[in-house]
Amino acid sequence: MSTKIVIIGGGPGGYVAALRSAALGGKVTLIEKENLGGTCLNRGCIPSKIMKHSADIFQKFCDAGKFGIKVHGEVLPDMTALMEKKNKILETQRKGIASLLQASHVTVENGLGKIKAPGTVEVVFNDGNIKTIEYDKLILATGTEPLNVKNFPFDHDLVLSSDDILQLNEIPKSMVIVGGGVIGCEFACIFSAMGTDVTVVEAMSRLLPLPSVDEDLSKLLLKEMKKRKITVLCDTVVKSSEFKGDLLSINLGLSSFTDNPAPKKLKIDMIQAQKMAVCIGRKALSKGLGLEAIDLKASPQGWIEVDNGMETLRKGVFAIGDILGPQKVMLAHVASHEGIIAAENAMGKNSVMNYDVIPGAIFTMPEIGTVGLSESEALKKGIDIESFTVNFRTLGKAQAIEELAGLAKMIIEKTSGKIIGVHLMGAHATDLIAEATLAVQKGMTADDIAHTIHAHPTLAEIMGELSLKASGKAIHG
């Protein structure tokens, strides 16, 4: 008899887990209360990249004269058309996922999933009907939602969540973005490129204050954002906001969260903007899931604990994706791999999740790609390292397309010569990081990469130039 697998949540973790479980012979039911694809497809990764692509095109039109192209007439963003394009792409992607699930004989239930008892879940449909489903193994993949801050709660009109930003029907004249992390910096670049006067308020001492992002990249991003007329206020928090006239009045204060031992006094304590976008965290969607029915407790913040096989403290119950919280890695591609691991273990295999080599992709302008340890992380671990940097402007392709801003950095372990970290900032860095990910995964040395011929003229040469320098054979770098 086939193992009955029930998965609650149809995001990049849940639907991949369903496909893998089915491929291994499981009788799979996937429960999703909204649209297939989860946050990533519907309210995150994909729609924001559609917007970024439009912002890139708009910028290219604005700079067309530099490349011998005359544009007659006014060039303006059209948010209505952009939203229509976005919705069409998302619908195509959702249909694609549905087709994959159907072809794999996965049953999809469109309703709210809840655990009723060990071995039993129920699905509550929009019309109020309830269906009970039995399971042998359960995979929880319910994800997160934007964190609502009580001092300036979302009103979805003036004070926006990251979900709301993706539904705007016009370009704001001015916007304050609370949070200089990945989401905040991406939206800052997108809307600035579209013509919005953007201010970023970050509580820590630098943009992208993540251990995985090397500080040299944070510094360069700050420089590039300033070139784009984006105002950045680090060591600063938003205390409150109120609507006055046609604008929000946003009150600022010195951050008590900053890692800066000597933050400077605030130059301003109030700014005004048409919109405020709050991008400072995610909230677990574990409340109401029925965890108490199987005596499974989440953390006070709602996160669920798992072992390296993605199994919770309850045998046969697995959890994957953002519901695991920041103690893991909250990225769509990580959730998908966790889904594979959970599915394989639910079907009787003995697979292990490895978080050591995970690429990061940040779609700022220019883009950022990271993998492995940053310089500060390596030093904190007591690793004897060397680091090397090369500027993107050394590449002929970067000159040809006038994408000069960028930096490539490689971290080498001295004793073994292995590459333990690569950090790229520049045109198409999110694509270029794939080679570095393979290098770190396979324990390669800079010499290994240096002796790999890279096609010319391409941006991929950045890894060749960086590796040549790190192996003592620098040419252009």
NORLINBEL-V320525 format. One record per pair of residues at least 4 apart in sequence whose ideal C-beta (glycine too) atoms are under 6 Angstrom apart, sorted by the first residue. I is the first residue (numbers start at 1). J is the second residue. D is the distance in whole Angstrom. If there is no record, write none. Layout:
i & j & d
I & J & D
I & J & D
This chain:
i & j & d
2 & 25 & 6
2 & 27 & 4
3 & 26 & 5
3 & 136 & 5
4 & 27 & 5
4 & 135 & 5
4 & 136 & 5
5 & 21 & 5
5 & 26 & 4
5 & 28 & 5
5 & 137 & 5
5 & 346 & 6
6 & 29 & 5
6 & 121 & 6
6 & 133 & 6
6 & 135 & 4
6 & 138 & 5
7 & 14 & 5
7 & 17 & 5
7 & 18 & 5
7 & 30 & 5
7 & 139 & 4
8 & 31 & 5
8 & 113 & 4
8 & 140 & 6
8 & 142 & 6
9 & 14 & 4
9 & 141 & 3
9 & 142 & 4
9 & 143 & 6
10 & 14 & 5
10 & 15 & 5
10 & 30 & 5
10 & 32 & 3
10 & 36 & 5
11 & 38 & 2
11 & 143 & 5
12 & 38 & 6
12 & 40 & 5
12 & 332 & 4
12 & 335 & 5
12 & 336 & 5
13 & 141 & 4
13 & 320 & 4
13 & 321 & 4
13 & 335 & 3
13 & 338 & 6
13 & 339 & 4
14 & 141 & 4
15 & 97 & 6
16 & 336 & 4
16 & 339 & 4
17 & 139 & 5
17 & 339 & 3
17 & 342 & 5
17 & 343 & 4
18 & 28 & 5
18 & 30 & 4
18 & 106 & 5
19 & 104 & 5
20 & 340 & 5
20 & 343 & 4
21 & 26 & 4
21 & 28 & 5
21 & 343 & 4
22 & 26 & 6
22 & 28 & 5
22 & 104 & 4
22 & 106 & 5
24 & 347 & 4
26 & 347 & 6
28 & 106 & 5
29 & 107 & 5
29 & 133 & 6
30 & 106 & 6
30 & 108 & 5
31 & 109 & 5
31 & 113 & 4
31 & 123 & 6
32 & 36 & 6
33 & 112 & 5
35 & 42 & 5
35 & 94 & 6
36 & 94 & 5
36 & 97 & 5
36 & 98 & 6
37 & 41 & 3
37 & 42 & 5
37 & 94 & 6
37 & 97 & 6
38 & 143 & 6
39 & 43 & 5
39 & 44 & 5
39 & 143 & 6
40 & 44 & 5
40 & 45 & 4
40 & 332 & 4
41 & 46 & 5
41 & 93 & 6
43 & 163 & 5
45 & 332 & 5
47 & 86 & 5
47 & 166 & 5
50 & 86 & 5
50 & 89 & 6
51 & 190 & 5
52 & 190 & 5
52 & 363 & 5
54 & 82 & 5
55 & 190 & 5
55 & 193 & 4
55 & 194 & 6
58 & 77 & 6
59 & 193 & 5
61 & 71 & 6
61 & 75 & 5
64 & 69 & 4
64 & 71 & 5
77 & 171 & 5
77 & 194 & 5
79 & 169 & 5
79 & 170 & 5
101 & 106 & 4
101 & 108 & 6
109 & 123 & 5
111 & 123 & 4
111 & 124 & 5
111 & 125 & 4
112 & 124 & 4
113 & 121 & 6
113 & 123 & 6
114 & 122 & 6
114 & 290 & 4
115 & 121 & 5
115 & 290 & 3
115 & 293 & 5
115 & 294 & 6
116 & 120 & 5
116 & 122 & 5
116 & 293 & 6
117 & 293 & 5
118 & 294 & 5
119 & 134 & 6
120 & 134 & 6
121 & 133 & 5
122 & 130 & 5
122 & 132 & 5
123 & 131 & 5
124 & 130 & 5
125 & 129 & 5
137 & 316 & 5
137 & 346 & 4
138 & 317 & 5
139 & 318 & 5
139 & 342 & 5
140 & 319 & 4
141 & 320 & 5
141 & 321 & 5
142 & 285 & 4
142 & 323 & 5
143 & 285 & 6
143 & 321 & 6
143 & 322 & 5
144 & 282 & 4
144 & 283 & 6
144 & 284 & 6
144 & 285 & 6
144 & 322 & 4
145 & 283 & 5
145 & 285 & 6
146 & 161 & 4
146 & 162 & 5
146 & 163 & 6
147 & 281 & 4
147 & 282 & 6
147 & 283 & 5
148 & 153 & 5
148 & 154 & 6
151 & 240 & 5
152 & 159 & 6
152 & 241 & 5
154 & 159 & 5
154 & 161 & 5
155 & 159 & 5
156 & 164 & 5
158 & 248 & 5
159 & 276 & 5
160 & 164 & 4
160 & 165 & 5
160 & 275 & 6
160 & 277 & 5
162 & 183 & 5
162 & 279 & 5
165 & 187 & 6
165 & 277 & 5
171 & 194 & 5
171 & 195 & 6
171 & 196 & 6
172 & 196 & 5
172 & 274 & 5
172 & 275 & 4
173 & 274 & 5
174 & 197 & 4
174 & 273 & 4
174 & 274 & 5
175 & 191 & 6
175 & 196 & 5
175 & 198 & 5
175 & 273 & 6
175 & 275 & 5
176 & 199 & 5
176 & 250 & 5
176 & 273 & 4
176 & 276 & 5
177 & 184 & 5
177 & 187 & 6
177 & 188 & 5
177 & 200 & 5
177 & 277 & 5
178 & 201 & 5
178 & 238 & 5
178 & 278 & 5
178 & 280 & 6
179 & 184 & 4
179 & 279 & 4
179 & 280 & 4
180 & 184 & 5
180 & 185 & 6
180 & 200 & 5
180 & 202 & 3
180 & 207 & 4
182 & 362 & 5
183 & 279 & 4
184 & 200 & 6
184 & 279 & 4
185 & 207 & 6
185 & 364 & 5
186 & 363 & 5
186 & 364 & 6
188 & 192 & 6
188 & 198 & 5
188 & 200 & 5
188 & 230 & 5
189 & 364 & 5
189 & 365 & 4
191 & 196 & 4
191 & 198 & 6
192 & 198 & 5
192 & 228 & 5
192 & 230 & 5
198 & 230 & 5
199 & 231 & 4
200 & 232 & 5
201 & 233 & 5
201 & 236 & 5
201 & 238 & 6
202 & 234 & 5
203 & 237 & 5
203 & 255 & 4
203 & 257 & 4
204 & 209 & 4
204 & 258 & 6
204 & 259 & 6
205 & 234 & 6
205 & 235 & 6
205 & 258 & 5
205 & 259 & 5
205 & 260 & 4
206 & 218 & 4
207 & 218 & 5
207 & 221 & 5
207 & 222 & 5
208 & 213 & 4
208 & 218 & 5
211 & 377 & 5
212 & 360 & 6
212 & 370 & 5
213 & 217 & 6
213 & 370 & 6
214 & 374 & 4
214 & 375 & 6
214 & 409 & 6
214 & 423 & 4
216 & 409 & 6
217 & 368 & 6
217 & 423 & 5
217 & 425 & 5
220 & 407 & 5
220 & 425 & 6
222 & 232 & 6
224 & 405 & 5
225 & 230 & 4
225 & 232 & 6
235 & 255 & 5
235 & 258 & 4
235 & 260 & 5
235 & 263 & 4
236 & 252 & 5
236 & 255 & 6
237 & 253 & 5
237 & 255 & 5
238 & 250 & 6
239 & 251 & 5
239 & 253 & 5
240 & 251 & 5
241 & 248 & 5
241 & 250 & 5
241 & 276 & 6
242 & 249 & 5
243 & 248 & 6
244 & 249 & 5
247 & 272 & 4
248 & 273 & 6
248 & 276 & 5
249 & 272 & 6
250 & 271 & 5
251 & 270 & 5
252 & 269 & 5
254 & 266 & 6
258 & 263 & 5
284 & 302 & 3
284 & 303 & 5
284 & 323 & 6
286 & 298 & 5
286 & 302 & 4
291 & 296 & 4
294 & 314 & 5
296 & 312 & 6
296 & 314 & 5
298 & 302 & 5
298 & 304 & 5
299 & 303 & 4
303 & 325 & 3
304 & 319 & 4
304 & 323 & 5
306 & 310 & 5
306 & 312 & 5
306 & 319 & 5
307 & 311 & 5
308 & 352 & 5
308 & 353 & 5
309 & 345 & 5
310 & 318 & 5
310 & 320 & 6
310 & 338 & 6
310 & 341 & 5
310 & 342 & 4
311 & 318 & 5
312 & 317 & 5
312 & 319 & 5
318 & 342 & 4
319 & 323 & 6
320 & 335 & 6
320 & 338 & 4
320 & 339 & 5
320 & 342 & 5
321 & 335 & 4
322 & 330 & 5
324 & 328 & 4
329 & 334 & 5
329 & 355 & 6
329 & 358 & 6
334 & 358 & 6
338 & 353 & 6
341 & 351 & 5
341 & 353 & 5
344 & 349 & 4
344 & 351 & 4
345 & 349 & 6
345 & 351 & 6
357 & 440 & 5
357 & 441 & 5
359 & 371 & 5
359 & 433 & 5
359 & 437 & 5
360 & 370 & 4
361 & 369 & 6
361 & 430 & 4
362 & 368 & 4
363 & 367 & 6
364 & 368 & 6
366 & 405 & 5
366 & 406 & 5
366 & 425 & 6
366 & 426 & 5
366 & 427 & 6
367 & 429 & 4
367 & 430 & 5
368 & 425 & 5
368 & 429 & 6
369 & 424 & 4
369 & 429 & 4
369 & 430 & 5
369 & 432 & 6
369 & 433 & 3
370 & 423 & 5
371 & 422 & 6
371 & 433 & 6
371 & 436 & 5
371 & 437 & 5
371 & 440 & 5
372 & 420 & 5
372 & 421 & 3
372 & 440 & 4
373 & 377 & 4
373 & 378 & 4
373 & 411 & 6
373 & 420 & 5
373 & 421 & 4
375 & 387 & 5
375 & 411 & 6
378 & 383 & 5
378 & 385 & 5
378 & 411 & 6
383 & 413 & 6
384 & 414 & 4
385 & 411 & 6
386 & 412 & 5
386 & 414 & 6
387 & 411 & 5
388 & 410 & 5
388 & 469 & 5
388 & 470 & 4
389 & 407 & 6
389 & 409 & 5
390 & 408 & 5
390 & 465 & 5
390 & 466 & 5
390 & 469 & 6
390 & 477 & 4
392 & 398 & 5
392 & 406 & 3
392 & 426 & 4
393 & 398 & 6
393 & 404 & 4
394 & 476 & 5
394 & 477 & 6
395 & 461 & 6
396 & 457 & 4
397 & 457 & 4
397 & 458 & 5
397 & 459 & 5
398 & 403 & 5
398 & 404 & 6
403 & 427 & 4
406 & 425 & 5
406 & 426 & 2
407 & 425 & 5
408 & 424 & 5
408 & 462 & 5
408 & 466 & 5
409 & 423 & 4
410 & 422 & 5
410 & 466 & 5
410 & 470 & 5
411 & 420 & 5
411 & 421 & 4
412 & 470 & 6
413 & 418 & 5
413 & 420 & 5
417 & 445 & 4
418 & 443 & 5
418 & 445 & 6
419 & 439 & 5
419 & 440 & 6
419 & 444 & 6
422 & 436 & 4
424 & 429 & 4
424 & 432 & 6
424 & 433 & 6
425 & 429 & 6
427 & 459 & 6
428 & 432 & 6
428 & 459 & 5
433 & 437 & 6
435 & 463 & 5
439 & 444 & 4
439 & 449 & 6
444 & 448 & 4
446 & 450 & 6
446 & 467 & 4
446 & 470 & 4
446 & 471 & 4
447 & 471 & 4
449 & 463 & 6
449 & 467 & 4
450 & 467 & 4
450 & 468 & 5
450 & 471 & 5
454 & 460 & 5
454 & 461 & 5
454 & 464 & 4
461 & 465 & 6
465 & 476 & 6
465 & 477 & 4
468 & 473 & 5
468 & 474 & 6
468 & 475 & 6
469 & 474 & 4
469 & 477 & 4
